Amino acid sequence: MKSIAILTAAAAALAAFLPAAAADKTRDSVVKLLDARSGGGRRVYEEAAREVAEEAAEGQPLHQFLTAIISKEPGAPKAARLADEVRERYLEQNRSRIRVLAQKNDNPLAWYLLYLDTGNQNFLKRAADGDDPHALNELGAKRLFNSDGSLASDRVARECFSCFGRAAAKNDPNGLYNLGVCCKNGWGHRKDEALALEHLRRAADMDHPQAVNLLGEMYRDGGILERNAETATKYFSQSAAAGFPGGQYNYAKALFAGEGVEKNEPRAVALMKAAAESGMLEAMDEYAGYLYAGAGGETNRQHEAFALWRYCAEEREFPVSMDNLATCYRDGVGVGQNTSWAVAWYTRSAKKGYVPAMWHLADCYDMGLGGLKKSHYAANWWRTRARAAEGDRLARAWLAEHRLERQ
């Protein structure tokens, strides 16, 4: 797919204080970096940061300011990392210029850069009011969910949807992606998969790695699109190549299973490791599973799998990893056998709603494992809860009339 340059009047105005020869390049590189910062593709982000950093090293003020801002953020691209004294010099030398553009010219992009520098929410609002697409996306994303992870009220969700729509109207790839996700899930707009697909395809045509990955999932899972494993895997491969962890995760799973592509375990392990290193919980858990099973020739690494599952379970409270950690304790693989700990972790995972842990816990009650008193009632209760979680209506009705009795 051919990448489409996103040129805004705000970027052009910011370029006005640069030498004429640098102005055109600024319009491209600045917006490209800001798009990549939110677009999810690590490789694309690295490339954009390298381009801006090179201009910064040549003395371009705006590029220096941007590089310094990015350098302060967790997980900054290698090209944007600066020594503390260089970062502070870049900021101090150029901050006043950005403030002048923001305050005297009411430049939306300048307001957004000041927000990134200071964290001042009023600056973000000023940038969004001026229709800066990056500010609109960030403001919408910040407000769409409450602090507990629940969806915001209908009114707020509609306002967020409007923010994404205004960004998308400027042909912004992140805005188009966010709009597509909202339409697909019914956030701030009625569920409309056809409209979601339209927005996602437009974003994917701009090489937006998250949109590309989501299209792959839609081809893999079926629905509005007919299932097609080969097409799905092509999208996953493209997203993975951009460095998006979700794409790496999905492409690794396809390679491991040989779905839509020739099976390649070593390549799958390498990709899953890359996704895991990004901090993606599902990828960390899956990579641990590869190590545990000795996939791709990675033998005798069960202790590493155990350590990774333990981190995901204890520090990130991921129920899938809790279940896997419990199995390690139950079987004594990667760690000394401890059936009491196995039962404890199966229980924690099951209480979080993870169905496989419910089945495992039921087996523990049947066997009286880990100090549990044998209880066919408790075993049946957990199996029924598992079936209820899988959608069995009769199981739900039975649970409504019965409680788990500790025996």
C-alpha positions as CSV (number, residue, x, y, z in Angstrom):
1,M,0.0,0.0,0.0
2,K,1.2,3.5,-0.8
3,S,1.5,5.8,2.1
4,I,-0.4,9.0,1.9
5,A,1.2,12.2,3.3
6,I,-1.1,14.1,5.7
7,L,-0.4,17.8,5.2
8,T,-2.2,20.3,7.5
9,A,-2.3,24.0,7.5
10,A,-1.1,24.0,11.1
11,A,2.0,22.1,10.1
12,A,2.7,24.5,7.3
13,A,2.3,27.5,9.7
14,L,4.8,25.9,12.2
15,A,7.2,25.5,9.3
16,A,7.1,29.2,8.7
17,F,9.9,30.0,11.1
18,L,12.2,27.5,9.3
19,P,14.4,28.2,6.3
20,A,12.3,27.8,3.1
21,A,14.2,24.7,1.9
22,A,13.2,22.9,5.1
23,A,9.5,23.8,5.2
24,D,8.2,21.2,2.8
25,K,10.1,18.4,4.6
26,T,8.8,19.7,7.9
27,R,5.2,19.3,6.8
28,D,5.9,15.6,6.1
29,S,8.2,14.6,8.8
30,V,6.5,16.3,11.7
31,V,3.1,15.0,11.0
32,K,4.5,11.5,10.1
33,L,6.2,11.3,13.5
34,L,3.0,12.4,15.4
35,D,0.9,9.9,13.4
36,A,3.4,7.1,14.1
37,R,3.5,8.0,17.8
38,S,-0.1,6.9,18.1
39,G,-0.3,4.4,15.2
40,G,1.1,1.4,17.0
41,G,3.8,0.4,14.6
42,R,7.2,0.3,16.3
43,R,9.2,0.1,13.1
44,V,7.3,3.0,11.6
45,Y,7.8,5.0,14.8
46,E,11.5,4.4,14.8
47,E,11.8,5.4,11.1
48,A,9.8,8.6,11.6
49,A,11.8,9.5,14.8
50,R,15.1,8.9,12.9
51,E,14.0,11.3,10.1
52,V,13.1,14.1,12.6
53,A,16.2,13.5,14.7
54,E,18.4,14.0,11.7
55,E,16.8,17.3,11.0
56,A,17.1,18.2,14.6
57,A,20.8,17.5,14.5
58,E,21.1,19.9,11.6
59,G,19.6,22.7,13.8
60,Q,15.9,22.7,12.7
61,P,14.0,24.2,15.7
62,L,10.7,22.4,15.4
63,H,12.4,19.1,14.9
64,Q,14.6,19.7,18.0
65,F,11.5,20.5,20.1
66,L,9.7,17.4,18.9
67,T,12.6,15.1,19.4
68,A,13.1,16.5,22.9
69,I,9.4,15.9,23.7
70,I,9.5,12.3,22.4
71,S,12.7,11.7,24.3
72,K,10.9,12.3,27.6
73,E,8.3,9.6,27.0
74,P,8.5,6.0,28.1
75,G,9.6,3.6,25.3
76,A,10.9,6.5,23.2
77,P,12.4,5.3,19.9
78,K,16.1,4.8,19.9
79,A,16.6,7.6,17.4
80,A,14.8,10.1,19.6
81,R,16.7,9.3,22.8
82,L,18.8,12.3,24.0
83,A,21.2,13.0,26.8
84,D,19.5,15.1,29.5
85,E,21.5,18.2,28.7
86,V,20.7,18.0,25.0
87,R,17.1,17.5,25.7
88,E,16.9,20.5,28.0
89,R,18.8,22.7,25.5
90,Y,16.4,21.7,22.7
91,L,13.4,22.5,24.8
92,E,14.7,25.8,26.2
93,Q,15.9,27.1,22.9
94,N,12.6,26.4,21.1
95,R,9.8,26.5,23.6
96,S,9.3,30.3,23.3
97,R,8.9,30.0,19.5
98,I,6.2,27.4,19.9
99,R,4.4,29.5,22.6
100,V,4.4,32.5,20.2
101,L,2.8,30.4,17.5
102,A,0.2,29.1,19.9
103,Q,-0.7,32.3,21.7
104,K,-0.4,34.9,18.9
105,N,-1.4,32.7,15.9
106,D,-3.7,30.3,17.8
107,N,-1.9,27.5,15.9
108,P,-3.6,24.1,16.9
109,L,-0.5,22.0,16.3
110,A,1.5,24.4,18.5
111,W,-1.0,24.1,21.2
112,Y,-0.8,20.3,20.9
113,L,3.0,20.4,21.1
114,L,2.8,22.5,24.3
115,Y,0.4,20.0,25.7
116,L,2.9,17.2,25.0
117,D,5.6,19.2,26.7
118,T,3.7,20.2,29.8
119,G,0.7,17.8,30.1
120,N,-1.6,20.8,30.5
121,Q,-5.1,19.6,29.5
122,N,-6.2,23.1,28.6
123,F,-3.6,23.1,25.8
124,L,-5.0,19.8,24.6
125,K,-8.5,21.3,24.5
126,R,-7.3,24.4,22.6
127,A,-5.6,22.1,20.0
128,A,-8.7,20.0,19.7
129,D,-10.9,23.1,19.3
130,G,-8.6,24.1,16.4
131,D,-9.2,20.7,14.8
132,D,-5.7,19.4,15.2
133,P,-6.2,15.6,14.4
134,H,-3.7,14.4,16.9
135,A,-5.3,16.4,19.7
136,L,-8.8,15.2,18.6
137,N,-7.7,11.6,18.7
138,E,-6.0,11.9,22.1
139,L,-8.9,13.8,23.6
140,G,-11.4,11.3,22.4
141,A,-9.3,8.3,23.5
142,K,-8.8,9.9,27.0
143,R,-12.5,10.4,27.5
144,L,-14.0,7.3,25.9
145,F,-13.4,5.1,29.0
146,N,-13.7,5.7,32.7
147,S,-10.9,5.2,35.1
148,D,-12.2,1.7,35.9
149,G,-12.1,0.7,32.3
150,S,-15.9,0.9,31.7
151,L,-17.3,2.8,28.7
152,A,-18.1,6.4,29.3
153,S,-21.7,7.7,29.4
154,D,-23.6,7.7,26.1
155,R,-23.2,11.5,25.9
156,V,-19.5,11.4,26.4
157,A,-19.0,8.5,24.0
158,R,-20.9,10.4,21.3
159,E,-18.6,13.4,21.9
160,C,-15.6,11.1,21.6
161,F,-17.0,9.7,18.4
162,S,-17.4,13.3,17.1
163,C,-13.7,14.0,17.9
164,F,-12.6,10.9,15.9
165,G,-14.9,12.0,13.1
166,R,-13.4,15.4,12.9
167,A,-9.9,13.9,12.7
168,A,-11.1,11.4,10.1
169,A,-12.6,14.3,8.0
170,K,-9.0,15.5,7.7
171,N,-8.0,12.1,6.2
172,D,-6.1,11.3,9.4
173,P,-5.3,7.6,9.6
174,N,-5.6,7.4,13.4
175,G,-9.0,9.2,13.3
176,L,-10.2,6.7,10.6
177,Y,-9.0,3.8,12.7
178,N,-10.7,5.1,15.9
179,L,-13.9,5.8,14.0
180,G,-13.9,2.3,12.6
181,V,-13.4,0.7,16.0
182,C,-16.2,2.7,17.5
183,C,-18.6,1.7,14.7
184,K,-17.5,-1.9,15.0
185,N,-18.2,-2.0,18.8
186,G,-21.1,0.5,19.0
187,W,-19.2,3.1,21.0
188,G,-20.8,6.5,20.6
189,H,-22.5,5.2,17.5
190,R,-24.8,2.4,16.6
191,K,-23.0,-0.8,15.7
192,D,-22.4,-0.7,11.9
193,E,-19.8,-3.2,10.7
194,A,-20.2,-2.0,7.1
195,L,-19.3,1.5,8.0
196,A,-16.5,0.2,10.3
197,L,-15.1,-1.7,7.4
198,E,-15.1,1.4,5.2
199,H,-13.2,3.5,7.8
200,L,-10.7,0.7,8.5
201,R,-10.0,0.1,4.9
202,R,-9.2,3.7,4.4
203,A,-6.9,3.7,7.4
204,A,-5.2,0.5,6.1
205,D,-4.7,2.1,2.7
206,M,-2.5,4.6,4.6
207,D,-0.5,1.7,6.1
208,H,-2.0,2.2,9.6
209,P,-0.7,-1.0,11.3
210,Q,-3.6,-1.3,13.8
211,A,-6.2,-1.0,11.1
212,V,-4.3,-3.6,9.0
213,N,-4.2,-6.0,11.9
214,L,-7.9,-5.5,12.7
215,L,-8.8,-6.2,9.1
216,G,-6.8,-9.4,9.4
217,E,-8.8,-10.4,12.5
218,M,-12.1,-9.7,10.6
219,Y,-11.0,-12.0,7.8
220,R,-9.8,-14.6,10.3
221,D,-13.0,-14.6,12.4
222,G,-15.6,-14.1,9.7
223,G,-18.8,-12.0,9.9
224,I,-19.2,-9.2,7.6
225,L,-16.2,-10.5,5.7
226,E,-16.0,-14.1,4.6
227,R,-13.4,-16.1,6.5
228,N,-10.2,-16.3,4.6
229,A,-7.1,-17.5,6.4
230,E,-4.7,-16.6,3.7
231,T,-5.9,-13.0,3.4
232,A,-6.0,-12.7,7.2
233,T,-2.4,-13.8,7.4
234,K,-1.3,-11.4,4.7
235,Y,-2.7,-8.6,6.8
236,F,-1.1,-9.9,10.0
237,S,2.2,-10.1,8.1
238,Q,2.0,-6.5,7.0
239,S,1.1,-5.3,10.4
240,A,3.9,-7.3,12.0
241,A,6.4,-5.9,9.5
242,A,5.4,-2.4,10.7
243,G,6.3,-3.5,14.2
244,F,2.8,-3.5,15.7
245,P,2.7,-6.0,18.6
246,G,-0.8,-7.1,17.8
247,G,0.2,-7.9,14.3
248,Q,3.3,-9.8,15.5
249,Y,1.1,-11.8,17.9
250,N,-1.4,-12.8,15.3
251,Y,1.1,-13.5,12.6
252,A,3.1,-15.6,15.1
253,K,0.1,-17.7,15.9
254,A,-0.7,-18.2,12.3
255,L,2.9,-19.3,11.6
256,F,2.8,-21.6,14.6
257,A,-0.4,-23.3,13.5
258,G,0.2,-23.1,9.8
259,E,-3.0,-21.2,9.2
260,G,-3.0,-19.4,5.9
261,V,0.8,-19.7,5.7
262,E,3.3,-22.5,5.8
263,K,4.1,-23.5,9.3
264,N,7.3,-22.0,10.7
265,E,7.8,-22.5,14.5
266,P,11.2,-20.7,14.8
267,R,9.8,-17.7,13.1
268,A,6.7,-17.8,15.2
269,V,8.7,-17.9,18.4
270,A,10.9,-15.0,17.3
271,L,7.8,-12.9,16.4
272,M,6.0,-13.8,19.6
273,K,9.1,-12.8,21.6
274,A,9.2,-9.4,19.9
275,A,5.5,-8.9,20.7
276,A,6.1,-10.0,24.3
277,E,9.0,-7.6,24.7
278,S,6.6,-4.7,23.9
279,G,4.7,-5.6,27.1
280,M,1.7,-7.1,25.4
281,L,0.2,-9.5,28.0
282,E,-1.3,-12.0,25.6
283,A,2.0,-12.2,23.8
284,M,4.0,-12.6,27.0
285,D,1.7,-15.5,28.1
286,E,1.8,-17.1,24.7
287,Y,5.6,-16.8,24.4
288,A,5.9,-18.5,27.8
289,G,3.8,-21.3,26.4
290,Y,6.2,-21.7,23.5
291,L,9.1,-21.9,25.9
292,Y,7.2,-24.4,28.2
293,A,6.5,-26.6,25.2
294,G,10.0,-26.3,23.7
295,A,8.6,-24.9,20.4
296,G,10.9,-24.0,17.6
297,G,13.8,-25.8,19.2
298,E,13.6,-23.8,22.4
299,T,14.2,-26.8,24.8
300,N,14.9,-26.9,28.5
301,R,13.4,-23.4,29.1
302,Q,10.5,-24.3,31.3
303,H,12.0,-22.3,34.2
304,E,11.9,-19.2,32.0
305,A,8.3,-19.9,31.1
306,F,7.4,-20.2,34.8
307,A,9.1,-16.9,35.6
308,L,7.3,-15.1,32.8
309,W,3.9,-16.6,33.8
310,R,4.6,-15.6,37.4
311,Y,5.3,-12.0,36.4
312,C,2.1,-11.8,34.3
313,A,0.1,-13.5,37.1
314,E,1.5,-11.6,40.1
315,E,2.3,-8.2,38.7
316,R,-0.2,-7.9,35.9
317,E,-3.0,-10.1,37.3
318,F,-3.6,-11.8,34.0
319,P,-6.0,-14.7,34.6
320,V,-4.6,-16.8,31.7
321,S,-1.2,-16.7,33.2
322,M,-2.6,-17.5,36.6
323,D,-4.0,-20.7,35.2
324,N,-0.7,-21.6,33.4
325,L,1.3,-20.8,36.6
326,A,-1.0,-23.1,38.6
327,T,-0.3,-25.9,36.1
328,C,3.4,-25.4,36.6
329,Y,2.9,-25.9,40.3
330,R,0.6,-28.8,39.9
331,D,3.0,-30.7,37.6
332,G,6.3,-29.5,39.1
333,V,7.6,-28.3,35.7
334,G,9.9,-25.2,35.8
335,V,9.4,-25.1,39.6
336,G,9.1,-27.5,42.5
337,Q,5.7,-29.2,42.7
338,N,3.3,-27.5,45.1
339,T,-0.3,-28.5,44.8
340,S,-1.5,-26.0,47.4
341,W,-0.1,-23.2,45.3
342,A,-1.6,-24.8,42.2
343,V,-5.1,-24.7,43.8
344,A,-4.6,-21.1,45.0
345,W,-3.8,-19.9,41.5
346,Y,-6.5,-21.9,39.8
347,T,-8.9,-20.4,42.3
348,R,-7.7,-16.8,41.6
349,S,-8.0,-17.3,37.8
350,A,-11.4,-19.0,38.0
351,K,-12.8,-16.2,40.2
352,K,-11.7,-13.7,37.5
353,G,-13.9,-15.6,35.0
354,Y,-11.3,-17.7,33.1
355,V,-13.1,-20.8,32.0
356,P,-10.2,-23.3,31.7
357,A,-9.2,-22.5,35.3
358,M,-12.8,-23.4,36.4
359,W,-12.4,-26.8,34.8
360,H,-9.0,-27.3,36.4
361,L,-10.3,-26.3,39.8
362,A,-13.2,-28.7,39.4
363,D,-10.7,-31.5,38.8
364,C,-8.8,-30.4,42.0
365,Y,-12.0,-30.8,44.0
366,D,-12.7,-34.2,42.5
367,M,-9.2,-35.4,43.5
368,G,-8.9,-33.5,46.8
369,L,-5.7,-31.9,45.5
370,G,-3.6,-29.4,47.4
371,G,-5.3,-30.0,50.7
372,L,-8.8,-29.5,49.4
373,K,-11.4,-31.8,50.9
374,K,-12.9,-34.0,48.1
375,S,-16.2,-32.5,47.1
376,H,-18.1,-33.7,44.0
377,Y,-20.6,-30.9,44.8
378,A,-17.9,-28.2,44.5
379,A,-16.5,-29.9,41.4
380,N,-19.9,-29.9,39.8
381,W,-20.5,-26.2,40.8
382,W,-17.3,-25.1,39.1
383,R,-18.0,-27.2,36.0
384,T,-21.5,-25.7,35.8
385,R,-20.1,-22.2,36.2
386,A,-17.7,-22.9,33.3
387,R,-20.6,-24.1,31.1
388,A,-22.6,-21.0,32.2
389,A,-19.6,-18.8,31.2
390,E,-19.6,-20.5,27.8
391,G,-23.3,-19.5,27.3
392,D,-25.3,-22.5,28.6
393,R,-28.6,-21.1,29.8
394,L,-29.5,-24.2,31.8
395,A,-26.2,-23.9,33.7
396,R,-27.0,-20.2,34.4
397,A,-30.4,-21.1,35.8
398,W,-28.9,-23.9,38.0
399,L,-26.3,-21.5,39.4
400,A,-29.1,-19.0,40.2
401,E,-30.5,-21.5,42.6
402,H,-27.3,-23.0,44.1
403,R,-24.4,-21.6,46.0
404,L,-20.9,-22.9,46.3
405,E,-20.7,-24.5,49.7
406,R,-17.2,-24.9,51.2
407,Q,-16.9,-28.4,52.6
